[in-house]
Amino acid sequence: MRVRPVSIEILVDELADRLAGTAADGRLRVAIDGADAADPAALADALVDPLRARGRPAVRVRTDDFLRPASVRLEFGRTNPDSFYLGWLDEAGLRREVLDPAGPGGSGRVVTRLWDARTDRATREPYRELAPDAVVIVSGPLLLGSGLPFDVTVHLHLSAAALQRRTGPEQHWTLPAFARYGDEVDPAAFADVVVRLDDPRRPAVVLGS
């Protein structure tokens, strides 16, 4: 396995080039998978303007806006790592409202926000029509390995030590879920792009991923 250090700017440019050149005649569903400590939302946000500059309209979706109701998420307590691993994300809603409509033969009509976790209420936004060549970028943790239909997957990898160091104490209860994710899913073994982010200032792309 070889690893190539890159700057954040080069990483964004290379990913934008890759995505803009993929499925140029159709829509593209992209996962930016990573723990909050790796800040997948920041990378996903950074791709929007470069993709648009390359002629591919980009739409952002955050899994924080597709959580299950608190009555489901917190059934076994507020700090249960198994619930975080298995029951936090409304995968059916994400598939129904975003991934299936954005996929081959889909309607192209998506909802980018379904649930407000702060108020624990539905917050369905109006449907929006995707351009025929739109890139839908979904960011969040634990996205891979459950059968969600993504066309391109990017995994932001942190070692166990880096994950613990960069996760706030109030979120340490989630660490067993990420350990389980690494053991059971091993996203770094199959994601289309794997980026090591132990040092957030010095990302490194795993070659051959």
N, C-alpha and C positions, 0 to 999 in steps of 0.2 A: 504494500500500500504506500502510495506517495502522497505527500501533502504539499500544496503550493500556497505560500503566504500571499495575501493580496491586501490592498487597502479597502476600506469601505466603499470608496468611490469606484474603484475598479470592480469590486464585487457587484455593485448595483448595475454598472454598465454592462458587465458580462451577462448577468441574469436578464437584463432588459433585451440584449441582443438575442439571447437564446429564446426567450419567450416570444419576442416579436417575429422571429423566424419559424416558429412552430405553428402548425395548423393555420397557415396564413389565410386560408379560404374559409375558416370557420371560427367559432368561439372556442375559448380555451379556459379550462378550470384549473386554477393553480392553488396548491396548499403551501403556505409558509408555516411549517410546524416547529414549535419550540416552546419551552417553558417561558414563563413571564421573565425570568432572569436573563433569557437570551433576547428578549424584546422582539419577537417576530413581527409585531405590528409596525415597529419602526422601519424594518426592512421592507415590508409590504407597502407602507406608505411611500417610501422612497422610490419605489418602482413606478408609481403612477405617472408622474410627469415624463420620465424617460420613455415609457411605453407610448404615451400619447405623441411624443416627439418623433417616434418611429412609426407613427400611423396606426397604432393599435389603441383604441379607447379602453381605459381600464376602470373597473368597478371594484370598490373595496367592501369586503364583508369581514366582520370581526365575530369570533365565536362568542364573545361576551354578550352579544346581542341575540344569541340563540341558545340561552341556557334553559334548562327545565325549571318549572316553578319551585320555589323554596320548599314547598310541602313534599316534593319528590327528592330534591337535592339533599335536604337536611333531615330526611326521615330517620337516619341513624346518627344524628348529631352534626354539629357545625364543622367538626374537624375529623371527619372520617375519610381516610385516604382511599378506601375501596369505593365509597360513593363518588369521590372526585374522579377516580379512574373509570368507573363504569356508568355513572348516572348523572354527570354534571351537564354534559352537552346534549341538546335536543337534536340528535343526529337525524331523526325522521323529519323534523321541521327544516333543518338545513338542506337535506336532500330534496324535500318536496318544494321548498320555496326558492331555492337557489340552484343547486347542482343539477337536478334533473331538467328544469327549464332551460338551463344554460348549455346542456349537453346536446349531442347529436339528435336531431328530430324534436328537440324541446321547443316550447313556445317562445322562448326568449323573454318572457315576462317574469321578473324576479322581484322578491321583497328582500331588501338588504338588512332589515332590522325587524325582529319578531318579538323580542321580550326585553323589558327593562328590569334588570336584576335589582336595581336600587329600590324601585317601588314594588317589585314583584308583581308586575302587571303586563299584560300584552300591550305592545306598542307597535302594532303592524303599520308599516308605512305604506303609502300607495305603491302599486305595482309600477315598475319602470321597465321600459323596453330596451333590451340590449341591442347594440349594433351587431350586425352579422359577424364581425371580426373582433368582438369585445374580448378582453381578458378579465376574467373574474378572479380576484385574488382573495383567498380566505386565509386569515391568520389566526393562530391560537395553539394551545397545547394539545397533545394526545390526539392528533388528527388522523394519524396513519394506522393501518392495520385493521380497521373495522369495516372495510368495504366501501367507504365513501368514494364516489366516482370522480376522482381527480385525474386530469390529463398530465400534469407535471407536478411533482412533489419535491419540495425543498425542506430539508431537515437541518435545523440549527442545533448542533450537538455541543453539550457541555459535559465535561467529566463530572463524576460524582462529587469530587472535591470542589470544583468550580461552581456547580449547582448549589451546593450547600452554602458556600461562601457568599454567593450573590443573591440568594433568596432571603428575604427579610424574615426575622424571627417569627413574625405573626403568620407566615406561610410555611414554616418548617413542617407542619403536619402533612403537606402535600408531597414531601420528598419520597416517602415509600411508594406513592403512586408512580412517580417517575422512575424509580428503581424497578418497579414491576413492568412498566412500559418498556424499559430497556431490555429486561430479561425475556419477556413474553413476545414482544413485537419486534424489537431490535430495528428501529426505523433506519438507523445508519447503514444497515446492510442492504437496503433495497431502494431508498429514496433516490430520485433522479439526480439530485444535487445534495451533497452533504457539506456543510460549512462548520468547521470547528471554531468555537467562539469562547474558549477559555479566557482569552484576553480580548475583551470587546473592541479594543483599539487595533488589534492585529488578527483579523479573521484569516482562516486558511481553508482553501477548498480541497477536499479529498478527491484526488484524481482517480478516474475510473468508476466513480459513483454514478 
